[in-house]
């Protein structure tokens, strides 16, 4: 006899399904679909992410083994591998991309007051990309090198909660700096990025929009010092200067002044930072750039704990659908973690969920590792055999 909701069903209750339905209707995702809807596809792919399935056959076998519980998972009937493969090929990936963006907005509101290591009221973003290698003969739509394919995940994360706010999936050939054209800068926000995004014309456009950037200078930077600000060398700071660019094309692209900060790390390495913010202390600028490492940790985390390195389909639509559903699962776990006020990390939460999808333990009790109440009666009748 079924008692209580399965852990997977409890997790899915935190999703705004009415919003999902409106998105599906907007893109006609369920047009002429009789049984296996977009919602069923999302549940199956989310289940695959949460339980670390490696292929569609692996997923179908796992669900078939628990066929008596599929209804309580939110699925109707047995899910065939071919049915799920066809859905991944045919259903518009923008459905899941737009749904993920909606979840991101929910998560950002929840993590609005989350500290990230720097005492700053403004929003701080970290921008970077990661490459996922593919086989060129299987994924010919994603060229990278002459003998292999790849996709790039260009990602902008909000450092408050490490929530991805912008993700663009491209082939491996697209240079990182081109993503700056697709981003809408937020006035007053800080954008931290590495030297791969150093394009003075594009950065000046962000400067005019009222956004601040923090990046590192290239070794061949040519500039003229206008003014030197006093610094405390005991903190590792070497200089804090106001500069203007001297090379013609750089000067035309960025005619205003820039701030150059030299900093020596504990390992003895000298780093040179560029920013258009002249109000924050120089040491705070260096701390902001140090926080950029969070986006590297985000990439490492999703590659290790989500299924985005092995894809269940070979078409561009199937790959993008899988990536966006993986992002939705990541953000969903972050939302649940905040709503339930969990102390466990995202890694610990995912590890617990991966082993308990078919259990009926209340989600808050399961994820807070609350021991069972000893005052509750034991439902087992095994010891009754020995009673007089």
ZAVOFI-140185 format. One record per residue (C-alpha): z, y, x; residue in one letter. Coordinates in steps of 0.1 Angstrom, whole numbers, padded with zeros to 4 digits, always signed. Example, Ala and Ser with C-alpha at 12.3 -4.5 7.8 and 13.67 -1.06 7.14 Angstrom:
+0078-0045+0123A+0071-0011+0137S
This chain:
+0000+0000+0000X-0010+0034+0014X+0019+0058+0018X+0014+0094+0030X-0016+0110+0046X-0032+0099+0078X-0027+0121+0108X-0064+0128+0110X-0064+0139+0073X-0034+0162+0079X-0052+0177+0109X-0084+0183+0088X-0063+0202+0062X-0059+0230+0087X-0097+0237+0085X-0111+0262+0060X-0134+0239+0041X-0145+0264+0016X-0158+0286+0044X-0175+0255+0058X-0192+0248+0025X-0205+0284+0023X-0220+0281+0057X-0236+0248+0049X-0251+0263+0017X-0264+0293+0037X-0284+0270+0061X-0293+0244+0034X-0275+0217+0054X-0269+0194+0024X-0303+0199+0008X-0315+0166-0006X-0285+0148+0010X-0270+0121-0012X-0241+0106+0007X-0236+0116+0043X-0230+0154+0040X-0224+0179+0068X-0187+0177+0062X-0188+0139+0068X-0208+0145+0099X-0183+0170+0112X-0154+0147+0104X-0170+0118+0123X-0179+0139+0153X-0144+0155+0153X-0129+0120+0152X-0150+0110+0182X-0137+0140+0201X-0101+0134+0192X-0102+0096+0200X-0124+0099+0231X-0154+0079+0218X-0181+0075+0244X-0212+0068+0222X-0223+0066+0186X-0221+0028+0187X-0186+0031+0200X-0177+0055+0172X-0193+0033+0145X-0176+0002+0157X-0142+0020+0157X-0147+0032+0121X-0159-0002+0109X-0128-0018+0123X-0107+0005+0100X-0130+0004+0070X-0101+0001+0046X-0088+0035+0057X-0121+0054+0058X-0115+0069+0024X-0082+0084+0036X-0100+0099+0066X-0122+0118+0042X-0152+0095+0045X-0171+0076+0018X-0181+0042+0029X-0190+0027+0062X-0207+0051+0087X-0238+0036+0104X-0248+0046+0139X-0284+0054+0127X-0271+0076+0099X-0250+0097+0122X-0278+0099+0148X-0302+0111+0122X-0277+0137+0110X-0272+0150+0146X-0309+0153+0150X-0316+0170+0116X-0286+0192+0106X-0289+0227+0119X-0266+0233+0149X-0260+0268+0138X-0238+0255+0109X-0213+0242+0134X-0217+0273+0157X-0209+0297+0129X-0180+0275+0117X-0166+0275+0153X-0168+0313+0154X-0148+0315+0122X-0121+0292+0137X-0121+0314+0168X-0113+0345+0147X-0084+0326+0130X-0071+0315+0164X-0073+0350+0180X-0052+0364+0152X-0026+0338+0158X-0025+0344+0196X-0027+0382+0193X+0008+0386+0210X+0005+0357+0234X+0013+0368+0271X-0012+0359+0298X+0004+0370+0330X-0003+0407+0331X+0017+0433+0311X-0012+0449+0294X-0017+0458+0257X-0055+0459+0259X-0076+0427+0253X-0087+0410+0285X-0117+0387+0286X-0129+0364+0314X-0166+0356+0317X-0181+0327+0335X-0205+0297+0331X-0204+0260+0339X-0233+0236+0344X-0236+0201+0328X-0261+0179+0346X-0285+0159+0325X-0314+0135+0331X-0347+0153+0331X-0367+0124+0316X-0342+0122+0287X-0336+0160+0282X-0370+0176+0291X-0362+0207+0270X-0334+0217+0295X-0352+0221+0329X-0330+0229+0360X-0343+0214+0392X-0376+0196+0399X-0359+0162+0395X-0331+0169+0370X-0321+0188+0339X-0290+0207+0329X-0274+0230+0304X-0252+0259+0310X-0223+0270+0289X-0219+0307+0293X-0184+0314+0280X-0162+0345+0273X-0126+0336+0268X-0098+0357+0255X-0070+0353+0280X-0044+0355+0252X-0043+0318+0244X-0075+0310+0263X-0096+0311+0232X-0134+0311+0237X-0148+0341+0218X-0184+0338+0229X-0204+0307+0240X-0241+0306+0247X-0259+0273+0255X-0289+0277+0277X-0310+0256+0301X-0298+0254+0337X-0324+0280+0349X-0310+0310+0331X-0292+0333+0355X-0256+0342+0346X-0263+0380+0346X-0287+0377+0317X-0258+0369+0294X-0246+0405+0297X-0276+0415+0275X-0263+0393+0247X-0227+0404+0248X-0215+0433+0227X-0189+0452+0248X-0156+0460+0230X-0144+0496+0237X-0112+0496+0256X-0112+0459+0265X-0113+0445+0301X-0140+0421+0312X-0132+0401+0344X-0161+0383+0361X-0173+0371+0394X-0201+0384+0417X-0227+0365+0398X-0226+0392+0371X-0229+0422+0394X-0258+0441+0380X-0252+0479+0381X-0276+0488+0354X-0261+0464+0329X-0226+0473+0340X-0233+0510+0335X-0243+0502+0299X-0209+0486+0294X-0193+0516+0310X-0210+0540+0286X-0198+0518+0257X-0162+0524+0267X-0155+0489+0281X-0138+0482+0315X-0150+0456+0340X-0133+0441+0370X-0155+0422+0395X-0159+0415+0431X-0183+0434+0454X-0210+0416+0474X-0209+0417+0512X-0240+0439+0514X-0227+0466+0491X-0237+0501+0503X-0215+0529+0491X-0200+0563+0501X-0163+0570+0499X-0154+0601+0478X-0117+0598+0478X-0089+0575+0491X-0058+0569+0470X-0024+0560+0486X-0015+0524+0486X+0016+0503+0495X+0003+0480+0522X+0033+0457+0520X+0019+0444+0486X-0014+0433+0503X-0034+0463+0493X-0056+0477+0521X-0072+0507+0503X-0079+0521+0469X-0111+0543+0469X-0134+0563+0447X-0170+0556+0457X-0206+0563+0448X-0235+0539+0454X-0260+0550+0480X-0289+0525+0476X-0316+0541+0454X-0320+0514+0427X-0282+0508+0425X-0276+0546+0423X-0301+0550+0396X-0287+0520+0377X-0251+0533+0381X-0250+0570+0388X-0212+0574+0380X-0183+0568+0404X-0167+0534+0409X-0133+0523+0421X-0132+0500+0452X-0100+0481+0460X-0095+0460+0491X-0068+0434+0490X-0056+0408+0515X-0044+0375+0502X-0015+0355+0515X-0040+0332+0532X-0054+0362+0551X-0086+0365+0531X-0098+0400+0523X-0112+0406+0488X-0131+0437+0476X-0129+0445+0439X-0150+0469+0419X-0140+0485+0386X-0147+0514+0364X-0110+0518+0354X-0092+0546+0374X-0059+0546+0355X-0044+0511+0361X-0024+0506+0393X-0045+0489+0420X-0022+0459+0421X-0028+0454+0384X-0065+0453+0390X-0060+0425+0415X-0038+0406+0391X-0064+0409+0364X-0090+0393+0386X-0066+0365+0395X-0063+0357+0358X-0101+0350+0358X-0092+0316+0371X-0082+0307+0335X-0118+0304+0325X-0123+0279+0354X-0093+0259+0341X-0108+0260+0306X-0141+0245+0318X-0122+0218+0337X-0100+0210+0307X-0129+0207+0282X-0149+0186+0306X-0120+0162+0311X-0107+0160+0275X-0137+0166+0253X-0169+0147+0250X-0194+0173+0264X-0206+0155+0295X-0219+0124+0277X-0240+0133+0246X-0246+0112+0215X-0282+0125+0211X-0310+0137+0233X-0325+0166+0213X-0315+0202+0217X-0301+0203+0182X-0280+0172+0187X-0266+0185+0220X-0257+0219+0206X-0242+0204+0175X-0219+0182+0197X-0209+0211+0219X-0200+0234+0190X-0181+0206+0172X-0162+0200+0204X-0153+0237+0206X-0142+0236+0170X-0119+0207+0178X-0104+0226+0208X-0098+0257+0187X-0084+0236+0158X-0058+0220+0181X-0049+0255+0194X-0045+0267+0158X-0023+0237+0148X-0002+0242+0180X+0005+0278+0170X+0011+0272+0133X+0036+0244+0140X+0052+0264+0169X+0047+0235+0193X+0060+0235+0228X+0037+0207+0239X+0005+0218+0258X-0030+0213+0244X-0033+0183+0268X-0002+0166+0255X-0011+0174+0219X-0045+0158+0223X-0031+0127+0240X-0007+0122+0211X-0034+0127+0185X-0058+0103+0202X-0034+0074+0196X-0021+0082+0162X-0052+0090+0140X-0045+0062+0116X-0007+0067+0113X+0010+0084+0084X+0037+0103+0103X+0040+0140+0093X+0021+0161+0117X+0050+0185+0125X+0073+0155+0133X+0047+0137+0153X+0037+0166+0176X+0072+0180+0180X+0083+0145+0191X+0111+0146+0165X+0130+0112+0165X+0133+0095+0131X+0162+0103+0109X+0189+0076+0114X+0203+0083+0079X+0171+0071+0062X+0172+0035+0049X+0153+0009+0069X+0124-0005+0048X+0124-0037+0068X+0138-0068+0051X+0139-0090+0081X+0177-0090+0086X+0183-0098+0049X+0178-0135+0058X+0211-0135+0077X+0232-0117+0051X+0257-0138+0031X
